[in-house]
Amino acid sequence: MLSRLRALFAPPPASPSGEARVLFLTRKYPPMIGGLETLSYNLTTGYTGPKTIVALGRLQRHLLWFLPYTSLRVLLTGYKYDLVHVGDPMLSLAGRIAHSVWRKKVVMCVHGLDLVYGSRLYQAYLRTFIYADTYVAISAATRRLAEARGLYPVTIITIGVANEFFKVQRQADADPEVAAARKGRMVLLTTGRLIPRKGVAWFVTNVLPRLDVLYVVVGGGRDHERIKRAAEDAGVSDKLLLIWQPDQERLYKLFAAADVFVMPNIPIPNDVEGFGIVGIEAAASGLPVVASRLEGIPDAVVDGESGVLVEPANAEAYVTAIEKLRTDPEARVAFGEKARRYVRTRNDWREVVAAYARLFRDLCGEEEQRPLRTRDESVVSPPPN
């Protein structure tokens, strides 16, 4: 305990890099899985300047202690940093303390749902505490949401994709379960959290009965049973394969076994798709993507370059786009490779992290002479007790 206290209050170590000293605060971090977790991990580990990472990396019920902990951490140690990076508006209080108490620069990422979540208590919390010198939106749609509530300035920095996805190659029998269920049919794939806005239950009910395909749905969430019931009600259970949250290695194999990726999102009040990271993962894997032209998805799936955008909840449009890909296998494969090349040029994590580093330098002022300090790469996820 004494050694931890010494480390907590020790003078900032020296660094010859000249980069801003950053305190990263995030409630979304591995081993938990999701788009925010992916962004947090790649940004914090990729940033080469002096840093400390305070990350939750646990189920969100731990926010009960993590929220006050991050605020106390900033109150006691915020003086050591040039800048505090707040992973999302849920941690607004910590950012406000960094600004008010220590006059430190604050950068906050906004993702979409974290701005429009319908809880009155949460919205009152944001109105009271949200603050940043600069907000970073992950898409144009998210920037519009931020500006609509008076947040300024807002800059867009996109999300990257892991190099492992670029290594995926088409292989029909890559996953034995998919191979056994395929029966000569084209394979559609959807991955991610199974929640209403993803539109999977809608797709199973309205589109799948009109297609001669195998639809592989990968992930977990509260819509899992609803999707299964929708398939039974529509008489398409033989066309649906539900796979519950596989490990990462199997996920790559599922991408290899698929032919087309679908993102059938539908509009849901007080819920938005801020970006759609699965869209760039699919394109990086060489899969053409058919997706709804909705919210932040067009920032992830560029029509004609990495996929095909259709109107949300338009079954006819989905059937037409998918049938066109099904009936021309050579064009489908060529489109997938085109999508892979396109994503490689615009969703490289190295470029994403470099954009953040430039933003940090600009905010802190490159002309400032900071004492030499060593790199601090500690990841702190303290126990609740």
N, C-alpha and C positions, 0 to 999 in steps of 0.2 A: 504493500500500500504506500509506504513512504517513497519508494522509487517511482511509483506512478505519479505521485504528487510532485516530486522533483521534476519529472519529465514534463508535467503539465505546465508548471510555472517557470521552467528554465528559460533563460534568454534565447531568443531565436538563433538557431545555428547559422553559420556563414555560408554564402553561395556566390560563386564567381559568375553565374550565368546572367545576372542582370534582369532576370524574369521577375515578375511580381510574386510576392509571397502570398499564397492563396490558402484560405481555409475553406475546404469543400464541405458543405452540409447536405446530406441526402437521406431521405427516408426510403428510397428505392434502390436496392443494391443486391447483387448476388450473395448467397445462392438462390434468392428469389428470382423468378423469371418474368420478363415483360419488357416492353419498349423503353420505359423509364429506367429500368434496371440496366438495360444494355447501354443506354446513353450515359448514365452515371458512371458505370464501370469503365467504359472506353475513354471518357473525358478525363476522369481522375487518374487513371493509370497512364494515359498517354501524355498528360501534361508533364513537361520535363523540368519545370521550375520548382522552387521550394514550396512545399505543400504539406498540409495535414488533412486527412480525410476522416470525417466523422460520419459514419454510415450505419443505418439500421440493419439492413440485410435480414430482417425477420418479418413475420406476419404483421400486418398493420395494426393489430390489436395492441402491439407494443408502443404505439404512438402515445399512449397514456403517460408513459415515463420519458419517451424519447423527445417529445416536444419541449417539456421543461428542461430536460438535460441540455439540448442544443442551445437554448436561450441562456442557461447558466454558464455553459462553456464559453459562449461569446462574451458574456459579461465579465468573466474572470480572465480570459486569455486573448480577447480580440485585439488588444494592443499589439500583439506580436506580428500581425499580418498587414499587408497592404490592401487586401481585398478579401471579401467574403462572397463565395459563390453559393447561392441558395438554390437547391435543386428544383423546388417548385413552391407555389404560394402557401402550401400548408405550413411551411417553416418561416412564414413572414415575420413572426415576432423576433426571431433570432436576427434576421436582417435589419429590422428596425432598431434593435439594440446596437448592432454594429455601427449603424449610422449615427444614432443619437448619443451614444456614450463615447464611442471611440473615433467618430468622424471618419470611418473607413468606407472605402468604395464598396458598393454592393451590386452584384450582378445576379439576376433571378431568371431562371428558365420558366417559361410558361408553355403548357402542352395542350390546353383545350378544356378538358373536363375540370381541371383544377381552377378554372375561371368561372364556369357556369354551373357547377354542382349546386343543386337546388336547396340545400339546407339553409334555413334562415340564419341559424347560429353561425354557420361557416361564412356566409356572405357578410354578416356583421363583423366577424373576425377580420375578413379581408379589408373591409372598408376602414377598419380601425388601424390595422398594422401593416398592410402591404406597402412596401417601399423598395425601390432599387434605383441606382444611378442609370442603369440600362437593363431593359428586359430583353431576353433572347427568346424569340418564338421559333418553333420547329417547322412552321409552315406559314404560308401567306394567310390561310384561314385563321390560324391561331393569332397572328398579328392583328387581324381585323377584330377578333374578339377582345384582345388586350386594349387596342385603341378605342374600342366602343365603350369600355369602362374607364377611359381617361388615363390609361397607363402610357407613359412616354419617357424617353424614346424607346422604340422597339426595333430591334434588328433581327433579321432571319438568319439563322445558321442551321443547316439541315442536319440530318442524322446519317451516320455511316453504316457500313455493312461489314461483317466479319469476313476476313480473307477465305475462311474455310468454305463459304458458300460459293465462291468463284471456282473452287476445285471440284464441285459436283458435276458429274457427267451422266447423261441419260443412260439408264440401264433398267429395262422393264422388270427384271427379276431381282432388283437390288434389295427389296424387302419381301421376304417369303409370304407374309400374310397378304400383302397387296397382290403379289403374283398369283396366289391361289384364288383370290376373289376377282381378278381382272376378267378372265374368260373372254379374252380378245377385245375387250372394250377400251376406249380411251379413258384415262384416269384424270379426274379433276381433284384438286387438292385445296383445302383451306386449313390454315393453322392459326392458333391464337386462343385468346380467352373466349369462351362460349357464353356470350352475353347478348341481350336483345339487339343492340345496335349493329352487331356483326352480320345480322340478317340470314344466318344459316338456316334457321327454322323456316323462314319465309321462302328461301331458295328451295328447300326440300319439298315444301308444299306446292309451290307455284311453277318451278322450273324443272326440277329433277324428273317429274313424270313425263316430260316431253323430250327427254334425252336418252339416248342409248349409251350410257357411260357408267363408270364406277365413281362414286363421289366419296373421297376419303377426307374425313374431318378429324383433325388432330388438335387436342387441347383439353382443358378442363374449365368448368364454370357452371353457373346455375342453369344454363340452358341445355345442359347435356341430356337430361331426361326428356325435356320438351322436344328436342330434335329427334330423339328416338321415337317418341309418340307421333310426331308429325310424319315420319317415314311410314309408320304403321298405318296411320289414318289415310295416307296418300297411296298406300299399296306399293311403296318403293323400297322396302327394307332390304331387298336383294341388291339394290343399287347403292346402298349406303354402308360405309365401313367407318365406325367410330373408334378412334384410338386415343386412349387417355394419357396425356402428358408423357410422351416417351423421353428417354434421355437424349442428349445432344447428338450422339453418334447415330442413333436410329433416325433422328429427325433428318439428318443429311441423306440417309438412305431413302427416306420417304420422298424427299425432294427429287432424288435421282429417279425414282420409280414413276413419278407423276408426268403428265403431259401438259397440263394447263393448270394455272393457279387462279382461283376465283376469290374475290372480295365482295360479296353481295350485300354490303352495308345498307341499312335503311335508316331514315331519320327517326330519332327518338328524342322527345323533349328533355331538355336539361342534360343531354349526354352528346358528346361529339367525338369524332375520330380526328385527333389532332394532326396525325401524319399517316400512319399505316406502315410501320417498319417491315411487316411481313411482305409487303409489296416489293420492296427493294431486295429483300432476302430471296424471294422467288425469282426475280429478274436476274440477280447475280448467279443463281443456280441454273440459268439458261431456260427458264420457263416463261412463256408468254403469260401475261396477267390480264384477266377480264375483271374489271372493278367498277364500282359505282362512282359516278362523278359527284362526289359528296364531300363537303367539309375539307379536311386536309389531305384527302387521298390523292387529288391531282398533283400535289407536290411530291408524292412518292411514286405514283404511276403516271407517266407522261404519255398521253394519247399518241399512238403511232410510233413511239420510240421504245418504251418498255412495256407497253400493254395497250389494251383497248378500254376506253371509258364509255360506260352506258348510263342511262338515266336510272337512278335508284328506284327499286320496287317496280321496274318495268320488265315483266317476265318475257315478253316478246323480244325485247332488245337483247336480253341475256341469251335466249335460245338462238337468235340469229348470229350473235358474235361467236358463241361456242360451236355451233354447227359449222360455221365457216372454217374454224380451226380444225375441227374433227375430220372434215372431208378433204383436207389438203395437208397430209402429214409433212411433206417436204417444206411447204411454206411455214407450217407451224414450228418446225425445228429451226428454220432460218430466222424466224421472228424471235425465238427464244435466244438465239446467239446474238442477235442484234440488241436485244434487251440487256444481255450480260455486258456487252461492250459499252452500252450507254451508261449503265449504273457504275461501271468501273471508273468512268471519267468524272462522275459527279458525287459519288458517295463513298469516297475513300476516307477512312477514319483519320488518317494522318492529316489530310486537308481540313477535316472538321476540327480537329484539336488545334491545328495551326491557326484557324480562324478565331477560336476562343483565346489563344495566346496573344494574338494581335489586339483583340478587344481589351484584354486585361492590361496590356502595355499602354494602349491609348488612354485608358481610364486613369491609370496610375501616373502617367506622364513619364516618358522615357528620359526626359531631361533631369528628373530627380536623381540625386546621388544617394543610392541606398548602400548601407554597409554590407560588406561581403558576408554571405551566409551559406551554410551547407544545406544540402537537400534533405528535406524531412518527408519521408514517404509513409508515415504511420497511418494505419487504418484503425480507427477506434470505434468499436461497437460494444460499449460497456454493458455489463449485466444489469438487469432491472433492479437488483438489490444493491 
